Amino acid sequence: MGVVQNTAVTLEIILQVILLGVALSMDAFAVAVTDGLTYVDINKKKSFFIAGVFGFMQALMPLIGYWLVELIQIIVGQAGGEKAGEIMAIVVTWIAFALLMFIGGKMLFDGIKNFKTPAEEKQPKKFSVKEVLIFGLATAIDALGTGVALHAGTLSNNGTIFLHAAIIMCCTFIISLIGLFLGNKIEKLFKGKYEITQIIGGIILLLLGVWIVLSHYFGI
């Protein structure tokens, strides 16, 4: 009876972590749609790279948040760890906001500017490893706060946090691939009107930045 009960509890926790992974991956999904929409040279290899970066970052940040709080608690005690976790969650929220505002604003500006550029001089947006890494950081950095919450809650512990991070990574990877596919399909509908896809992508990133701040302070 005890074994059955423990199995049920374990499955329930795994389901909760999967749902958490899906929730966390919504940021990555929005940016993946933007990448699929704006990069004109996306292929299977690049899609897997983007999804892999997003998945890895989304798993890494909760781990960093979790173990930072654990380390701080060892050094200064539980109260100090909790206070540091609260401060960390605020700081990373505004860092994510600033990164998305900057990238999204630049993309929106470039799209508007391209409306005035002659068709033969327009430069389509191409895949950039550097930009993908920045996107991965921007969409995942607020998940540091999730690591803090996991440390404070009962969902994860020192023995299961790595498994839970792996589940979050897999969820983000799959959902990011779906976002890239959808973005790429939408991009094809515009038939080379790069300025429109850049404007849409910029707006998505700006809205995502605002949403991250609102979700932190108001739980939206």
Helices and strands as residue ranges (DSSP letters): H 2-38, H 44-76, H 78-115, G 119-121, H 129-140, G 141-143, H 144-152, H 161-189, H 194-218
